[in-house]
């Protein structure tokens, strides 16, 4: 009994001592004020942020992860209430990001290395009902295959929440597709419909984005529209329809890291590490499917990546 | 012909004219009637500008307005961090994955024991056992840490809401002017959806749990204010006179006589604050409160229906436990207290022994970790059960469900929608004013017309009519289901208990939990939204009709029996008509709940005012969000005033007594 008690105390003392020693062993950091990284509500972003937080902690920084809305967070990033946002998608966040960086309060710390894809997507079994897919021309002939009682004879295309933009109404009109665009309110609702249709092998055509678990879980493809060029969105003359803009695919683009301008002054080392952070679509896809499809926890997944890629992240913090 | 029949005939005629108008107006090129430019007001822009000024420039000289709000936030954060320390985190050394716990938070067994003891103290062993079971559920299903995060914010939000409500309620009781100013403000606090004011709160109080706490308090406080004022007013005048005679000062009269006498009623308000705070869990988690709400959202994003249901039921367990406990405490406060004498130990034997036991368990937790943290190997889960169930229904019954949906859409939803959208706005405003005049006189007519004009001036008329359609159809169906259930609940004790349990669950289970399976079965659209609204708004329809039927004077029923009425005649000729005023109040509440739910159903893609609020939220557009929120509030207030006036008339006609509820 006495012995266990002694052991317990020793363990407690050791526990008390360890963090102090570790901090001493690490490079001194510029400020111990917490760096606040924002968390949103999709798994990939939680992992990216978890990785960045783990790396910064290894470098000795004090890190806090806080929940914030994807677009509403820019208000906090401007004032310095929030410090770093790890995933601003070219496809959905560009306007908000430009607006915030224009004033100089928010700075772009470069790409995460991941490429965002957002496009019309269909499950593989729809190729039978609509031969010619994934080429978009095939959709012209088989709108009826995608119809539901509410939209018939038009096909039904399930678009993203209105706030995500995407110009799908314009695309449908410009390309002369006989489809009705229905907007889901959230992406949870969008993928609930996909899951339901997939279970029944029923027709569905919807907006799917990557990196996400859906294109990993379900077999299917993105529709191939004429490739995007900036002129397509601004110049009616571009593309197959001479009178309309948006007669092409959605743009793909990098996922950006942004930060409050004060980060580089207050924690220069951290700012460098954040700028250095990169990860590939494949690595991220594997981690997302581990979490969302196999039920692993985000903490374990992040810890696993940290163990396996020590040389990579040590390079980011100059160790 | 009696006046009532005459009036029915008039409205039947007006309805026919409306139908004709809606049918022919488009053909005649009459609809939509353009809104004159002088009726359009850019309120959204003005509000946004005011907000920008408030955040960026407003100053009191020494410090800015934002400094003030941030100081308030820091002040609230202090006790919140304390609650988190006790319930969630304990004391840790180090950061992130290397953190070492020095002092653990209260373990699951300790908290469960304390709750059980509170239940036993407040009412008896049955309640204690029930509370214990609720908390064991939280631990056994692996929801403990999230539940404690949620509990920590409830523990802070409820006292702030209660204290704020008490102060405002007392002020409204003492000074009529305060009452007059406060009354419309409270109306707005209760009817403007939370989403609408989240953005300004985020700007002023920063991101994170404190902003979520404040949003919760704003939403949960109004009933406390109302209950306080009402409770103080209903203290017998003799008691107040007595306090004057024995020479109490104003403050003594309030603190020693009035408030204690009103205590049982005040506890009803406390109960309301607790329940409404728990309603906010999901929304609060969207802006950084974390906890169970975050678990629900996160599970459903992965379409993990089972985990969503488990986390949702954890919210229900927490809500029902706190509800029962606070109700028991309210009843206990009505019992005359027994004054114990003797030493501290004698007086507080029960409390002290619970405290000692909790302490002992906490210490034992060092040696036996299972007492501190529920062992992971013993964690229960429904695993794939719920997902498989939805999948089974989806694969085997989708066609039947689709047929039902098609019929409902074709015969009810779409015609109503087309009808309402085709009505010219001057006609709608005229009808509103007429209804106001008939039910409540000139003042009500003016109020209704003014609120209608306000909606028109925001430029959101079409969305408002869509709101009216979705809300109207949902309320109709909720009534069709709810009233028979209420009749059933009023007729048998067993039925009442079963129906009560179902309704409690539906009201506290976050709607998001059933929204996603509903979307899987019925796709995105108005029909899915309607189902979610009906499920949520059903409760008051059932409760109020059951209550109304039960409180029919027995003499009336006896008289009916003596006259030889059959059971059916008793129900339709005597019981239902005399329960009408109560049922109208139930209708009123059903409408309020339906409107509050429309903001949530925006998540499945409706095109109404709720969607406008939601879009404004995601764009951080303060002005647009508040304007759409105010338009919803305007609809709610019109419905509330008209129905309250109608209920008062029905009461007067039946010769029943009782005050009109606000």
HADDOCK unambig.tbl for C-alpha pairs under 7 A between the chains (distance, minus, plus):
assign (segid A and resid 15 and name CA) (segid B and resid 100 and name CA) 6.45 0.50 0.50
assign (segid A and resid 19 and name CA) (segid B and resid 94 and name CA) 5.51 0.50 0.50
assign (segid A and resid 41 and name CA) (segid B and resid 298 and name CA) 6.86 0.50 0.50
assign (segid A and resid 66 and name CA) (segid B and resid 208 and name CA) 6.62 0.50 0.50
assign (segid A and resid 66 and name CA) (segid B and resid 288 and name CA) 6.43 0.50 0.50
assign (segid A and resid 67 and name CA) (segid B and resid 208 and name CA) 6.65 0.50 0.50
assign (segid A and resid 67 and name CA) (segid B and resid 287 and name CA) 6.10 0.50 0.50
assign (segid A and resid 67 and name CA) (segid B and resid 288 and name CA) 4.24 0.50 0.50
assign (segid A and resid 68 and name CA) (segid B and resid 207 and name CA) 6.83 0.50 0.50
assign (segid A and resid 68 and name CA) (segid B and resid 287 and name CA) 5.51 0.50 0.50
assign (segid A and resid 68 and name CA) (segid B and resid 288 and name CA) 6.02 0.50 0.50
assign (segid A and resid 69 and name CA) (segid B and resid 287 and name CA) 6.55 0.50 0.50
assign (segid A and resid 71 and name CA) (segid B and resid 618 and name CA) 6.00 0.50 0.50
assign (segid A and resid 71 and name CA) (segid B and resid 619 and name CA) 6.18 0.50 0.50
assign (segid A and resid 72 and name CA) (segid B and resid 618 and name CA) 6.30 0.50 0.50
assign (segid A and resid 72 and name CA) (segid B and resid 619 and name CA) 6.56 0.50 0.50
assign (segid A and resid 72 and name CA) (segid B and resid 620 and name CA) 5.16 0.50 0.50
assign (segid A and resid 75 and name CA) (segid B and resid 203 and name CA) 6.94 0.50 0.50
assign (segid A and resid 81 and name CA) (segid B and resid 206 and name CA) 6.54 0.50 0.50
assign (segid A and resid 163 and name CA) (segid B and resid 615 and name CA) 6.22 0.50 0.50
assign (segid A and resid 183 and name CA) (segid B and resid 605 and name CA) 5.73 0.50 0.50
assign (segid A and resid 184 and name CA) (segid B and resid 524 and name CA) 6.17 0.50 0.50
assign (segid A and resid 184 and name CA) (segid B and resid 604 and name CA) 5.40 0.50 0.50
assign (segid A and resid 184 and name CA) (segid B and resid 605 and name CA) 4.56 0.50 0.50
assign (segid A and resid 185 and name CA) (segid B and resid 602 and name CA) 5.76 0.50 0.50
assign (segid A and resid 185 and name CA) (segid B and resid 603 and name CA) 3.87 0.50 0.50
assign (segid A and resid 185 and name CA) (segid B and resid 604 and name CA) 4.36 0.50 0.50
assign (segid A and resid 185 and name CA) (segid B and resid 605 and name CA) 4.00 0.50 0.50
assign (segid A and resid 186 and name CA) (segid B and resid 603 and name CA) 5.21 0.50 0.50
assign (segid A and resid 186 and name CA) (segid B and resid 604 and name CA) 6.47 0.50 0.50
assign (segid A and resid 188 and name CA) (segid B and resid 300 and name CA) 6.54 0.50 0.50
assign (segid A and resid 188 and name CA) (segid B and resid 301 and name CA) 4.84 0.50 0.50
assign (segid A and resid 189 and name CA) (segid B and resid 516 and name CA) 6.16 0.50 0.50
assign (segid A and resid 189 and name CA) (segid B and resid 519 and name CA) 6.44 0.50 0.50
assign (segid A and resid 189 and name CA) (segid B and resid 524 and name CA) 6.95 0.50 0.50
assign (segid A and resid 189 and name CA) (segid B and resid 604 and name CA) 6.00 0.50 0.50
assign (segid A and resid 192 and name CA) (segid B and resid 303 and name CA) 6.60 0.50 0.50
assign (segid A and resid 192 and name CA) (segid B and resid 516 and name CA) 6.34 0.50 0.50
assign (segid A and resid 192 and name CA) (segid B and resid 519 and name CA) 6.49 0.50 0.50
assign (segid A and resid 192 and name CA) (segid B and resid 520 and name CA) 5.33 0.50 0.50
assign (segid A and resid 193 and name CA) (segid B and resid 519 and name CA) 6.45 0.50 0.50
assign (segid A and resid 193 and name CA) (segid B and resid 520 and name CA) 5.16 0.50 0.50
assign (segid A and resid 193 and name CA) (segid B and resid 523 and name CA) 5.97 0.50 0.50
assign (segid A and resid 196 and name CA) (segid B and resid 394 and name CA) 6.85 0.50 0.50
assign (segid A and resid 196 and name CA) (segid B and resid 520 and name CA) 5.08 0.50 0.50
assign (segid A and resid 199 and name CA) (segid B and resid 395 and name CA) 6.75 0.50 0.50
assign (segid A and resid 200 and name CA) (segid B and resid 395 and name CA) 5.60 0.50 0.50
assign (segid A and resid 292 and name CA) (segid B and resid 302 and name CA) 5.96 0.50 0.50
